[in-house]
Amino acid sequence: MANTTEKVAYSAPDETGRFGEYGGRFVPETLMPALLELETAYREAKKDPAFVAQLDHYLKDYVGRENPLYFAERLTEAAGGAKIYLKREDLNHTGAHKINNAIGQALLAKRMGKTKIIAETGAGQHGVATATACALLDMECLVFMGKEDIRRQELNVFRMELLGASVVSVDQGSGTLKDAVNEALRYWVANVSDTHYVIGSALGPHPFPEIVRDFQRVIGVETRRQILEKEGRLPDAVVACVGGGSNSIGMFHPFVDDAGVALHGVEAAGSGIETGKHAAALTGGRPGALHGAYMYLLQDEAGQINEAHSISAGLDYPGAGPEHSHFRDTGRVTYSSVTDEQALEALKMLSRKEGILPALESSHAVHYAVELASGMSTDQIVVICLSGRGDKDVITVRDALKGGNGNV
Amino acid sequence: MSEITKAILKARESGGCAFVPYIMAGDGGLGRLKEDLLFLQEAGATAVELGIPFSDPAADGPVIQEAGLRALAAGTTLKAVIEEVKAIREDVHIPIIFMTYLNPVLSYGMAGFANDCQEAGIAGVIVPDVPFEESGPLEDCLRMNGIDLIRLIPLSAPEDRIRKIAEAAEGFIYAVTVDGITGVRDSFGGTTDGRLEQLKEIADIPVLAGFGISTPDHVRDFGRAADGVIVGSAIVDALHRGDKEPIKELISSAKNIAVPAE
């Protein structure tokens, strides 16, 4: 048993799915048996060497892990401070970290005897990753996507369809990510006996935030090992972007008990927090219950959920997962926000300095990390989670640069 | 015995089954709430389930989603609904039950909500996104104010779970007849066979069937197996269209359910 002087290792969530006061299972009764079944199946799978080996196999030979921890020398020079390393999740199959979780959950669903997979998607990255995992494992796949997002991400819709998935257009509400989650939940309630819902972010009712985190932990686990190999020590700071929070929680979690490693979560400030047009739930929201979890949310005084605004569709969600909400309150992670314009600048900077075109989501982390590094000394180390590649964003970026701050 | 239980038993004793219509508060503006409630009371409703609009109603089908959006567009808030109910309560003699998602209640403050509901004469509260495991704090607040927390039990749930929830239930048990969301359905897929009767045996308070019940035939069928029915989307739709005839017909179908002689 731990005595009073020994530091107790971080172990959330508890058996009710709480990270501090956040999380829980705020879902219709009809879903409760499925969540309890999922929890049991997950605990068993985690302990089963055959399941772990199967997942490792796909992560290595299919996703292409481990991916590099790359020393960004020219970006470091440009920032003029701490050494900057990039964790290259952008080099994964399908181009982002989303595949880590999609394959994990699809394998789990298959093991549970489910035949059908549903998923929600905003930008389409999680939809593409889930459609990919379903093609690989020969499962039926239905992806819910807001009408407005379908319009904005036409090519990703086609990609999903090429992979054999059906994309369901969600016309309700504002036709964006939160409406797609509502509709996926509605479908799941009606089809829960043969269907598994692959939630793409560290959100939703318990045990989803824990499952998604665990499948994304590979990011932080590899980073920790790689930085120890390269530098012989842990980094001074780790930076990742936060929408719902899956890449960041996967990156942060293995460092939570390392007090010397500062953790920085970067939200989307959209047009600026003061304009109200943003997606920064931890910076500009307050706690509430949505999509199964108690967490920080953008909402009005009466508890109606506000629309999120960000140039990056992957960060365009009005909540931040329960574990991030907890870390915000405990102060273990520092959360701040970066505007659309700053993210675009960072996207251009990384493209020019390193020949790496980052996703708009990841560009938020890049901007923050460069500013952070510039105020640190040259013997310090900053790691950025480069959660995805920017190929999907090229048209958005072109349109934004045309309309706004001039020449590329 | 709770006010709601009493009203249901009374409907049962008079040879029919209980009929609880659902309406969306603020659909068409809060100004028409009194008129709608008095109409339903007049037509013979046992109690009324009054929906509070929410931006993200994940347990509702299209008809109630749209009614909620209309109500929100008209500026409806939980606070305004409570105040309106308080103002008209003395003319409405049937129990009023709130149906609200959790977040507006959290935003209001759970203790304040329960207290203000009590002052407005609310008899029960249904929160579709609070399952049994999460219901403790809400139940405590409501109980202190003498308000029933109405629990939903899906007929598809495992028996031990059904027993556990039935034991904690107050007012009546809301039997969810189909796995899914609210809304009109033709068929019930045969999944309720025997399960409703089983639930009635387990329960020591009335059982009302809901989700998808939309025609006089449904009302009679479920009214025989259960103690009554809850009808939502069909009522909301008729009120929105301004056609009260189908509502009268539905309510009168519950008056004589012609239980076959044993």
Interface residues (C-beta under 8 A of the other chain):
Chain A: T16 G24 R25 F26 V27 P28 E29 T30 L31 M32 P33 Q172 G173 K178 D179 V181 N182 L185 R186 V189 A190 N191 V192 S193 P287 G288 A289 L290 H291 G292 L297 Q299 E301 A302 G303 Q304 I305
Chain B: F54 S55 D56 P57 A58 A59 G61 P62 Q65 L69 L72 T77 L78 K79 Y101 L102 N103 P104 V105 L106 S107 Y108 P128 D129 V130 P131 F132 E133 E134 R151 L152 I153 P154 S156 A157 P158 R161 I165 V176 V178 D179 G180 I181
